[in-house]
Amino acid sequence: YATVGHEAPELFEAVLSEVINKLDECNEEDIANLLWSPAVINANPKMVAPVFSYLSTQYQRQKITLSREDMFQLHQASLWYTFEHGQKSLMPKVLSKDCLMAFVLNQNTISKLQKDVVNTFEALGYSVKEEVICRMTGYSIDAVIDLKNYEVAVEVDGPSHFIGYKPTGSTILKHRQLRNIGNRPLLVIPYWEWYQLSDLNGKKEYLQKVLVLQQIK
């Protein structure tokens, strides 16, 4: 449910209440998913405190081996637990650091869509930086636009970010955490809006409009 961005807090609470007493039967991927899923739906963080505690104990005892994908999800879950909800981190500092490193190193890809949007911003005369690491979250931002007085973060979201026209769980989480924790306003450009623009003038007009709307918010 969380992967496809479907919020089902009652279902999650029911599942977690059953699983919480069987954590020793869960593997590393299960544990990472148990922490990542409530982060996506923004559930009550206190529900997962026992899972964080179990993870930390197993890690310190060297009972588990986490994959890069596991650590990627754990970093996002930690951002949600500590920064979005102000809970004290229950992960060992070394694990938090390892998760951050895995997260930062597992993001950078530049699509043709992203490059087209960046080129259009530059054609409008804006200074653009690509793949900028947000120092508050560790997320790689597709582009950062310099508007003289402040900067705007831009996410260019292609088809893989959506199920139909609904954002995936990963996309929902990234957008929310960049807005809640990041230090720049966020502008999201979905692929289907961009693909409707047939020429450079139309693309310029679109970007100018979305920038104006962003400044009004």
Secondary structure, DSSP 8 states (H G I E B T S, - for coil): -TTTT---HHHHHHHHHHHGGGGGG--HHHHHHHHHHHHHHT--GGGGHHHHHHHHHHHHTT-----HHHHHHHHHHHIIIIIIT-----S-HHHHHHHHHHHHTT-----HHHHHHHHHHHHTT-EEEEEEE-TTT--EEEEEEE-SS-EEEEEEE-GGGEETTEE-HHHHHHHHHHHHTSSS-EEEEEHHHHHT--SHHHHHHHHHHHHHHHHH-
